[in-house]
Amino acid sequence: MPYRHAPHLAWQLIGGEAVVIDLAGAKTLGLNPVASLIWSLLPELDEAAIAREMTKRFDVPLEAAKADVHDFLQTLGEQGLVVEA
């Protein structure tokens, strides 16, 4: 399922890590480098393409990358940080 960032969020990459600001709830969220990569690629790529990109940048098998991307996006969806595109 394709996702996009929720419309009530703003974000910025700082030192290779994403800082996400929930404009509706006035909360901030700092993402680690792997999560930041997934977050930053989300507007351009689908889950499978993000997983392939992860295998290029990190020492991770494709199937593990696919599972990690899927689980992370599901968690973000449950928290209202991403929505279906």
C-alpha positions as CSV (number, residue, x, y, z in Angstrom):
1,M,0.0,0.0,0.0
2,P,1.5,3.4,-0.9
3,Y,1.8,5.9,1.9
4,R,2.5,9.6,2.2
5,H,3.2,11.9,5.2
6,A,0.2,13.1,7.1
7,P,-0.8,16.6,6.1
8,H,-0.5,18.0,9.6
9,L,3.2,17.3,9.8
10,A,6.3,19.3,8.9
11,W,9.8,17.8,8.9
12,Q,13.4,18.6,8.3
13,L,16.6,16.5,7.9
14,I,19.2,17.7,10.4
15,G,22.5,15.9,10.4
16,G,21.1,13.0,8.5
17,E,18.2,12.5,10.9
18,A,14.6,13.5,10.4
19,V,12.9,15.7,13.0
20,V,9.1,15.5,12.5
21,I,6.8,18.1,14.0
22,D,3.1,17.4,14.5
23,L,1.6,20.8,13.9
24,A,-1.8,19.7,15.2
25,G,-0.5,18.3,18.5
26,A,2.6,20.4,18.9
27,K,4.8,17.3,19.4
28,T,8.2,16.6,17.9
29,L,9.6,13.2,16.9
30,G,13.3,12.5,16.2
31,L,14.0,9.6,13.9
32,N,17.2,7.4,13.8
33,P,19.1,7.2,10.6
34,V,17.3,4.1,9.2
35,A,13.9,5.5,10.1
36,S,15.0,8.9,8.6
37,L,15.9,7.2,5.3
38,I,12.5,5.5,5.1
39,W,10.7,8.8,6.0
40,S,12.7,10.9,3.5
41,L,12.1,8.4,0.6
42,L,8.4,8.0,1.3
43,P,7.2,10.9,-1.0
44,E,9.1,9.4,-3.9
45,L,9.1,5.6,-3.6
46,D,6.8,2.8,-2.6
47,E,7.6,0.2,0.1
48,A,9.5,-2.2,-2.2
49,A,11.7,0.5,-3.6
50,I,12.5,1.9,-0.2
51,A,13.5,-1.6,0.9
52,R,15.7,-2.0,-2.1
53,E,17.4,1.4,-1.3
54,M,17.9,0.2,2.3
55,T,19.9,-2.8,1.0
56,K,22.2,-0.5,-0.9
57,R,22.9,1.7,2.1
58,F,22.9,-0.8,5.0
59,D,24.0,-4.4,5.3
60,V,20.6,-5.9,5.4
61,P,19.0,-8.7,3.2
62,L,16.1,-7.6,1.0
63,E,13.4,-9.7,2.8
64,A,14.4,-8.2,6.2
65,A,14.4,-4.7,4.7
66,K,10.9,-5.3,3.2
67,A,9.6,-6.5,6.6
68,D,11.2,-3.6,8.5
69,V,9.9,-1.0,6.1
70,H,6.4,-2.5,6.2
71,D,6.3,-2.7,10.0
72,F,7.7,0.8,10.4
73,L,5.1,2.3,8.0
74,Q,2.3,0.4,9.8
75,T,3.4,1.8,13.1
76,L,3.5,5.3,11.7
77,G,0.0,4.7,10.2
78,E,-1.3,3.6,13.6
79,Q,0.1,6.8,15.1
80,G,-1.4,9.0,12.4
81,L,1.9,10.1,11.0
82,V,1.4,8.6,7.5
83,V,-1.8,8.1,5.5
84,E,-2.6,6.1,2.4
85,A,-1.6,7.9,-0.8
